[in-house]
Amino acid sequence: MKEYTTEDITQVKRISLHPAKFGLDLGDGSERGEYVNQDYILHKLGRPHRYISLMYTYYPNDKEWPERSSEACKDLEVHGQWDYPYDDYYPYGGGIGGNLENEPFHQMRDIRRHGQDVALTLTIDCGVSDEHLIRIARDLATFGRMRLRINHECTGTWFTHNKRYSVKEIGAFFVRFAKILKKEAPNVQTILCAGLLTEDGKVEYEKELLKAYKIADVWSADSYPALHFGWPFDVCEQGGTSYATRSIMEFYTKYEATAKHLREITGQNKMLVASEFNIDGDVTGPKAQSEGLLAISSVIRKKKPDWFGSFSMYQFRDRGRLGLEIQDPNYVDCGIEQPILKDYKAIMDQAYFKPEIKKEEKVSFPVDMRWGGSEDADGIALTVKLKQEPVFFEIEVEEELALMIEVNGKWFYKAPTTKIVDLMSAFMDEDAKPVKPGQSMDVRIFATPPAGENPKTKAKDWATNYRVVMQESPKLRVRYAPVALVKKDRVV
């Protein structure tokens, strides 16, 4: 008997990947937690995200650089997260004097190999020269359709950019950097993360930031229905002053009014996104944490806003209670799942929040594959007619390709050097969809950049589209009975 064959495949069709009606993004690492590899997150959540957010800082003119601020200033007396000389994110390892073997570039490659795009938040010294910005732009030029959030929450008072520069200077710096990116790395979209509409009918610092709003590709504001902003320097208790809450409808209507006002003053129909969103379990307790998440997703589905592009869960794993997991205090690589994770997975599985995959014409091998990003790709679907629920379901790919594979609603990653992927968890997981006898099921496959970067080619669109040819059909091993069963001996 042949182990892996194409005999179970009834047809092969081209498929195309399209945006969800509302995007789901995810933060992975910040001042509050370390980066978690994408294989782990994919196994936990079952499907890739649109964007994965990373948070870094770049203050190359400071004497402490390039150390992390809290590491360089261990003896400094601090009373808040932002009391260090510069923001306590991990240092951006590129730019002048850096290279692409530092972080965040390994993380960015990991994200893109797993079928997602990168949203990089970078707090950066507004006093750096154009030479620094040009170098950063060139660092990012091979990472596909990514987004760069520059000096976020720029109408606040806590970050280093607000302590050293006026909002007008921050806005001018954003415009300067955006112009350089459009020339050196047009694959990168810029995010302006500023304030919301105020009682006077204007957004915060509207005049000072108008040019930045106009040149930005995406508008953003960070807002949490519940947040313990005093973490980790105090304990959140009733009657304290280090936490804040707002109702879900207050959150939604404030965003809506902000988006509509920005469209009026700029004459542009750009999308507003929530680059950081969660309900802090420090405030609500872990069991009630997801109530606000379920409520806002319900509002979005019902209202179908044409101005709201996405929210980004902040974050996957957190040292506090602002994550889908809590970082184990005994072992940083271990996460403790929170109740919100299960509810978030349910939202991810709703059609309104899932990318659309369209089936097209029949194809034969070799097949052209194109990866434009998490919302734009061309792949293939192998159709299999299942006699019943399988006992074994595996795929074999001899070619050294990086693949994202979906079956029965669950996604898997195949690394270039991996030949066989066991797909059985798509049928065994607690939330797996049941299989009916005789049911046809597609194994959907997309090819991502194996190095995590787009190789420079002669194609005009090389920076935004990765292309590869799959020479031959993947093979399957589908079995409906065990190889053998262990006898249940009678106990004497």
N, C-alpha and C positions, 0 to 999 in steps of 0.2 A: 504493500500500500504506500502510495506517495504521501509524505507528511504534509508538505506545503504545496498547494496547487492553485490554479485559477478555475478549477472545475465548479466551484460554488458561486462564481461571479456570473450573473446572468446578463449584465450589460455594463458599459462604462460610458458615463456622460460628463460633459464639461459642466462645472458649476462656477458661480461667481458670488463673491462676498460683498455685502452692502451694509451701510450704517443702520444701527438700531434707531428707532424713533427717539430714544433718549439714551445717552451714553452713560456707562458705568465705568468709573476710573477708580484706582486704588493707590493709596500711599504706601510705600514700602521703605521705611527707615526715615529717621529725622533726629532731632535732638533728644527725642523720647524713646527711641528704639533702634535696633540694628536692622540692616537689610536681611531679608529672608529670601532664599533662593527660589526661583520661579517653579522648579519642579515640585517643591513642597506645597507652594500655594496652589498650583494647578491640581494636585492630588486632593487638596483640602476642599477647594471650591468648585472643581469640576469643569470649569471653562475659563478661557483667557479673558482679560479685560481689554478695554479700548486703549487706555493709557495707564501706565504705571508711573507714579510720581516719586522722584528722588529729590533730596534736599541737600544742597551743598553751599559753601561760602568761599569767597575769593577776596582776600585782603593782603595782596602780596607786598604792600609797602609797610605793613606793620612789623615790628621787630620780632613778635612771637611767631610769625608765619614761617613755615607752613604747618606748624603744630595745631592740633585742635585747641581751641581757646581754653577750655576747661582743663586740659592736660598741661598746657603751658603755664597756667596760673593756678596751680593747685593750692597755693598758700593765700590766694586772694580772698578776702572776706566778701561774700556775695549774699544778697538777700532775695534774688530773683533770677530766673533762667537767663535773662538778657543783661546781666550786670558784668559780663566778661568784656575784655577789650574789643572783641568782635564776636559776631553771632556764633553760638556754640554748635553749629553743624560741622560735619566732617569737611575738611578742606578740599576744595576742588583741585584735583591733581594735574590738570592741564594748564593751558596758558603759557606765558613766558617762563621758562625754567622748568616746566613740567613735561609730561609725555603721556601717551595713550596707554601705557602699561600701568598707570595709577588708576585709582577710582575717581570718578564713577564709571569709567569706561568698561571695566569687566561686567559691572552690573547692567549697563546699558546693552551690552551684547547679549547677556543672559535674557533680558526682557524681550529683545527683538527676535531672538531665536525661538522664543515661546509664543510667537504670534501676536505680540503687543507692541505698541508704540511708547516712546519715552516722553514723559513730561518732566523736565528738569527745572527745579526751582533753584535759583542762584542769587544769593545776596552778595553784592559786589560793591567794592569801593568805587563811588562815583568819581573819584579823583584819578583813576587809572587812565593811562594814555590810550589813544586809538590802537597802538601797537598791541596792547594786551587784548583789546576787544577783537581785533582782526585774528589774532592767534586762537582765541576761544571759538570764534566763528568757524575757523578752519578745522578745529578739533571736532566740531559737530557736523561737518559737511557730509560725512559718510554714514550717518545714522538715520537716514530715511526721514519719514514725515513726523518729526518730533516737534515738541513744543517747549519753549523756554519762558519760564515765569521769572521776570527780572525784578528784584527788590520788592517782594510781595508785601501786602498789607502796608502800602507806602503812605497811607494817610494816618497811620498810628504813631506811637511815640516810643515803642519798645525796641525796635531793631536798630542796629548800628547806623544804617543809612539815614534814619530819621534823627539820630542823635548828632550826626556830623554834618548833615546837609538839610537845607530847606526842601519843602515839597516841590517848590518851583525848580530847584536844582535837580531833584530826583526825576522829575518829569522830563527835563532837558536831557539828562543822561539817558533815559529810556529811549528818547527819540534818536539820540546819537548812536546808541547801540543797535537799535532796530534798523537804521539805515545801513550800517555795516553788515548786519546779518542778511539783509535783502540782496546785497552785492556778493558777499563771500559764501553764504550758506542759505540760498533761497528755499531749501527744503525745511527750514526751521520757521515755525510760526511763533510769534511773540504773544505773551499773555500779560496784560496790564491788570494787576490785582490791587484794587484801591478800595474806596469806601462805598457806602450805600446812600440812598436818597435821605436827606435830612428834612426837618420840619419846615424849613424855608423853601422847599420845593426844588432844591439843587442837590447834586451829589457833593460830597466833601471835596474841597479844593478843586472845584469844577474849572475855574479859570486857569489855575496853575497846571492842570493836567490835560487840558483840552487837546493840545497837539499830540500828547501821548495816546489819548483815547483814539484819536483819528488814525494814527499810524499802526497801532496794535492790531493784531489779527483776531484776538479773542479778548473779551472783557471778563473780569472775574472779581469776586468778592468772597472773603472768608467769613463764615458765620455759623455758629453752633447753637442749636436750640437749647443745649445745656453744656456748659464748659466750666471745669475747675481750672481757672487760669493761674492759680497760685501753686500748682503742682511744680516740682516736688518739695517745695519749701514750707508747706503747711499741710495740715489735714483738713479736708473739706467737712465742715459740720454746719448744722442748722444755725442761722444767725451770724454766720461768718461773712466776710466781705471779699472772699477770693473766688467766688463763683457767680455765674450769671445764667439766667434762663429766659427763653422767649417761646411763645406758642408757635405751633407749626404754621398756622395761617398767618401769623405776624411775620414769620420767616419768609413764607411764600410771597405774600403781598408786597413786602419790602423789596424783594428781588425783582418782582414784576414791575413795580413802579420805577426802580432803578434802570432796568433794561429799556423800558419805554422812553424814559427821559434821556438816556444816552443816545438812543436812536434819533430823538428830536434834535438834540444839540449838535450832533455830528453829521446828520443826514445819511447815516450808514445803518444797515440792517445786520449788524454783527450779533453773535450769540453771547449771552452771559452764562458763565459756568460758576459752580461753587467748587473751587479748587481744594477746599478743606471742609468736610462735613461729617459730623457724627453727633451722637448724644452721649455725653460723658457719664460713664458708669460711676464715677466718683460722686456724682450729684444724684443720679436716679437710682443707683444700685444696679447690679448686673442683670437681674431678672426683668426689670422694667426698661432697660436701656434701648431695646429695639422698638418700643412702642412708637416713638417719634419717627423712626426710620420707616416703619410700616405705614404710618400716617402720611408722611410726605410722598412716599411712592404712590399711595392711593390717590392723593391730590393730583400728582403729575399725570397719572393715567387718565383721570377723569377730565382734567382741563386741557390736556394735550397742548402745552404752551409752545408757540413757535419762536420764542425768544430765549428759552432755557435749554442749553445744550447738554449739560451733564452735571452730576455731582461726583466728587471723589471722596471715597471713604478714607478717613484719616484715623487710624492706619491699620495695616494688617495685624502687626504685633506691636504691643506697646508696653512700656515698663509701668505705666499707670493703668487706668481703666478706659482708655480712649482707643480701643482696638478690637478687632474680631477675636484676637487672642491676647492674653497677658503673657509677657515674658517671664519665664520661670526665674525667680531670683537666685536659685542655686545653680542654674545652668542656662546661659544666655541663648543657646541654640535650641532650646526647648520652649514650646508655647503651650499655654493652658487655654483651651478653647472656651469661649464665652457663649452664653445663650444667643447673643445677637448674630453669631456666625450662621446658625441654622436658618434664622429668618432672612438674613442677607442672601443666602444661597437660594431661598425660595423666590426672592425678588429677581435674582439673576436669571432664573428660569422662566420668568414671565415674558411673553412675546414682545411686549412693549419695550423691554430693556435688552432684548437679544438682537445681535446682528442678523440680518436676513441673508439666507443662502438660497440662490435661485438655481434651478436645474435647467440646463440648456441642451444643445445638440449632442448626439452620440459622437464619440471619438475613438480612435484606435492609436496604439502606441507606434512610435514615440509621441509623447504629448508635451506641448509647451505649457509651462507653469509660470505664473507671474504673481509676485508679492508686492503690492503697493503699500500695504499697511493693514492695520487691524480692521479697517472698514472698506477695503478695496483690494480684492485679489481674485485670481482665476485659478481654479484647481480642478479636481476630478472627483466623481462619486462612483464607487463600485457597488453595484446593487447585488444583494444576496437574498435569496428566498430561504427563510428559516423554517425547518420542519417543526420545530418546537424551541423552547428555551435551550440554548447550548450549554454543554458542560465544559467545553473548551472553545475559545475563540481567540485566535492569534493571527498576527500579520507578519509577514516576512518581506523585507525590502533589501535586496542585495546592494543597490546603489548607495553611495555615501552622500545621502541627502538629509537635510534637516526638514522634518515634516511635522505638521500639526494634523492630527487625525481625530475625527469625531465619529462616534457610533452610539446610537441609542441615547443621544443627548449629552454624552460625556466626552471630553477632549483628552487626548494623550499627546505627548511629545516624543518624537523619535530623533535622537542625536545622530549625526552623520555616521559615526562608527557603530551604532547599534543596528543590528540586523533584524531582531525579532522583538515585537512588543506584544505583551499579554493584554488583551482588551477585555478580559472577563469581568473586571470590576464594573464595566458599563451595565452588566446584567446582575451583579451580586450586591451592589451598594444598597443601603437602606432605602434611598430615594430613587432607585433604578425603575425605569418604566417597564411594566410587564410585557412579555412577548406572547403573541397569539400564534398558534400553529398555522403555518403557511404564509406568515407575514413577510413582506419584502422590506428589507432594511438597507439603507445606504451607509457605506463606509466612506466618509468624506475626507478628502486629503488636500492640504495646501502645503506648498514648499516655501519655507522661510530662509533668510540668509544664514548659511551655516556658520559663518564667522561673526554673525550679529551686525555686520556692516555691509553696505552696498559696495561691491567692487567697482572701481572706476573702469568704464568701458567706453567705446566710441558712441554708444547710444546717447541721444540728447537727454533722455529722461533717466539716466543711470542713478541719479541721486534720490529719486523717488520710486523707482521700480526695479526690483530684482527679478531676473529671469533665469530659468533653468529648464532643461529638457529632461523629462523622465523617460528613459529609454525603453523600459519594459514594465509590464504590469506587476504590481505587488501580488504576493501569493497569500493564501489564507489556509488556516487549519481550523476547520469547524467540525466539532464532534458533538453528538447528542447523547452519548452514553459514556460512563467511566471506562477506563482501560480495564480495570478490575476492581472489585470491592473486597474489603477485608471481612472475613467471616466473623460473625458474632458468636463466639463460643459460649456454650451454656456454662454458667457458673455452678460448680458442684459444691 
